[in-house]
Amino acid sequence: MYETGLSRSFVAWHVFPGMDGPEGQLHSHDYRVEVVVSRERLDDRGLVCDLDLLQETMDKVVSAIDDKDLDLVRPPDSEAVTVELLAGWFHSELSGLIAGEGLDLLAVRVWESQVAFGGYSAPPKN
């Protein structure tokens, strides 16, 4: 399967209710989100996806949460926004913007440090 992707950095805030220390108080993380799109066969231009389109969609989605409290995207049944939930949110938001590009898989990883990430991979939803 062919792949292409990119990453963006951003700052966002979150809190884990009921926890001691910094995690139990509103605090920021320097996040990095990586997106990889895949397809079995390249399109007629020899591409998986136009990187300009992918960059434009990433800019749009990241700008919605950059330097904001992640409670904006917290699912109602979740106590806090984890990197796994944030990766799922990115997948959902990006899927709608790149629908129709003929992609087989959209993989997202959200890094909250240099060594820790959460991810979500699935076909893009139309």
Residue, then its C-alpha position, 0 to 999 in steps of 0.5 A: m500500500y502507498e502512503t503519504g503524510l505530514s505532521r503539525s504541532f500545536v498547543a492545547w489545554h486539558v485536565f483529568p478531573g479527580m487526579d492529583g498534581p498537574e494532570g488534575q489541573l488545567h495544563s497545556h501540552d505541546y502536541r504533534v499530530e501526524v496523519v498518514v493516508s494510504r491507497e492500494r493504487l496511485d491516482d492518475r497523477g502518481l499520487v496517494c493524495d495531493l499534499d497541498l490538500l492534506q496541508e490545507t485540511m490539517d491547517k483547518v482542523v488544527s486551527a480549531i483547537d490550537d491554544k484552546d481547551l480540549d473540552l471543546v471536543r470532549p465526547p459527552d461520555s468521556e471524563a477527559v480528552t486523551v490522546e486516543l480520543l483526540a486522534g479519533w476526533f482528528h480522524s473524524e474531522l479530516s475524513g469529511l474534508i478529504a472524502g472523495e480522494g479515493l483513499d483506503l486508510l487514514a491513520v492519525r497519531v497524536w503525540e503529547s510528548q516525544v515518547a507518548f502518543g495515541g492513535y486511530s486508524a480506519p478508512p476515511k468516512n464519507 
